[in-house]
């Protein structure tokens, strides 16, 4: 009765009981009463692709960030995939943030990629490394070093190598090689 009257604590408790008991009846009921977690759990345990899609969509529409991510992965349309992935990323779901950074980095202009890569770099070494490379290519070596450091702190080998090379070698512009005297056939 409390759930039917809109008590969110009661809905959360009912959902927790349904998930803990792995009881399909109560999961479906909780989902019908607006529990995005129950819908997500039902989708993840189902073997029926039609049910999975329907439950994920319903849960995603209720704002469940993991459902939005999973539902995005099921989309055929690039626009729909991006829309749901972005909703999940904006809600703070880390796999979605990483996916948005990778998607935009590989398909669009770097100004948008920077936004998502900066978010993802906080917890994803690959994103930090990509961001470091972008800054390096733009000539912003200090920001590049900062993100190489972030990636290295997360035990990313290529970032450690890049930092070692930066530390061992003096950074000079390419035109400085023009002033080097010719030393034979080499």
N, C-alpha and C positions, 0 to 999 in steps of 0.2 A: 504493500500500500504506500509506503514512503517513496518508493521509486516512482510509482505512478503519479504521485503528487509533485514530482520534480526534485526530490532531495538528491543532490549529487553525491553526498557521502554514502547514502544508502545504495545508489547505483554502483559506486566504486566497490563497496563491500560485497554486493551481489556478484559483480564481475569477478572479484578476487576469489570468492567461493567457487564460482563456476569454473574458473581456470584451474584452481587448485584441485578440484574434483575431476577435471577434464570431462565435465558433464555437458553433452551436446544440447540437451533441452534447455538448460539454464543459460548456456552461452548464446543460443539463438534468441531466447527471451531477452537477455541483457542487451544484445545487439539491437533488437527491435525497439527496446526502450531507450536507445541512444548511446550505448557504450561502444565507443570506438575501439577500445582495447579488446572487448569480447569479439567484435567483428574481425579484428586483425588476427586474434588467436584462432578463431574458427577458420579463417582463410589459410593460415599457415599449417593447420593440421589436416586440411581437406586434400583429397586426391582428385576432386572434380574441378576441372579448369573453369567451367562456367560459374560454379559457386565461388571459387577463389577470386575471380575477376569481380563478381558482384559484391562480395564481402569487402574486398580491398577498396573498391570504388566508394561504397557506403562509408567505410571507416575513414578514407581519405577526405571525403567531403565533410566529415565531422572534424577534420583538422588533425588527425593522427599522423604524425610526421613519418613514422616508419611505413605506414600504409601508403602515404603519398609517394614515398620512394619506391616501394614495391610495385605500386600501380603504374608509376612512370615507366618502370622497366618492361611492363606488359604492353605499352603503347606502340602502335605501328607508326603513327603520325609523328614526325619530328617535332612539330609545334606542341602537340599534346604531351609528348615525352618531356620536353623542356619545361612546359607549364607546371606539371606535377613535380618534376625534379626541383624546380626553383622554389615551389611552395615548401617542399620538405627542407631544402637548404636554408630558406629564410626562417624556418622554424628551429633551425639549429641542429639538424640531424647530420652528424659528421660524414657518413658515407655519401650523403647527397651533396654536401659542400665540396667534397673532393671530386665527385662526379661532375658538378657544375664547373669547377675550375678546369678540369680536364676537357670537358666538352667545349667550353668557350675558348680555351687555349688552342685547341686543335681546329676550331671551325670559324672563329670570328676575330675581330681586331683585339689587339693586346690591351687596350684601355679597359675593356670589360673583363678581360682575363685577370688583370691585376687585382681587381676588387675581390674576386673569388679566390685567387691564389693566395692573397694575403690572409684571408680567413682560414683557408685550408692549411697554410704553412704553420699555423699554431700547433697543429697536431699531426701533420702528414709530411714526412721527410721528402717525399717525391715532389710535392707541391712547393716546398721551401726551395728545393734544388732548382726547379723550373723557374721560380721567381728570381732566384739569384742569377741564373743565366740571362733572364730578360734584362735585369738591371745591368749586368756586366756588358751585354751587347749595346745598351744605351749609354755606356760610359760612366754609369754611376757605381763606381767600384766600392764605395763605402756601404751602400745599401746591399750590394751584391755580397760583400763579406758578411754582413749581418745575417742574410738568409742562408749563405753557405754554413755559417755557424749554427743556425737553427737546425739545418739538415744534419750536420755533423753531430750535434747533441743528441739527435735521434738515431745515431749510429748508422748513418747513410754513408757508405764507403766512398762514393764518387765525390761527395762534398768534402770529406776528409782529405782526399787526394787534391782537390782544387785548392783547399786552404794551404796544404803543404807546398804546392807549386807557387801560389801567391807569395807565401812567406819566403821561399828560397830564391825567387827571382824578382828583379827590379822591373816594375811596370813602366814601360816606355811606349810612346806612340810609334806606329810603324814608320813614320817619316824620319825618325831618328836613325834608322838603318841607312838612310841615304848619305849621312855624314861619315859613315864608317869607311876608312880607306880600303881599297881593293887589295886583297891578300893572295894573289895568285889565281889559279883556275877555279877555286872554290867560290 
